[in-house]
């Protein structure tokens, strides 16, 4: 039995699995976060984000920060 994907008639189904801890970074943290850290964070959540570091920072803030 495969944990994150199942085979069904030759078709692979992928499932999102929420990591145990939701990231607790501030907007300032994301604005100064190195690209390698962003990439690790996205990989932990099963996200594949392509683009430059500015795009990745904006994507992270839009994805992980809650509106006030």
Secondary structure, 3 states (H helix, E strand, C coil): CCCCEEEECCEEEECCCCCCCCCCCCHHHHHHCCHHHHHHHHHHCCCCCCCCHHHHHHHHHHHHCCCC
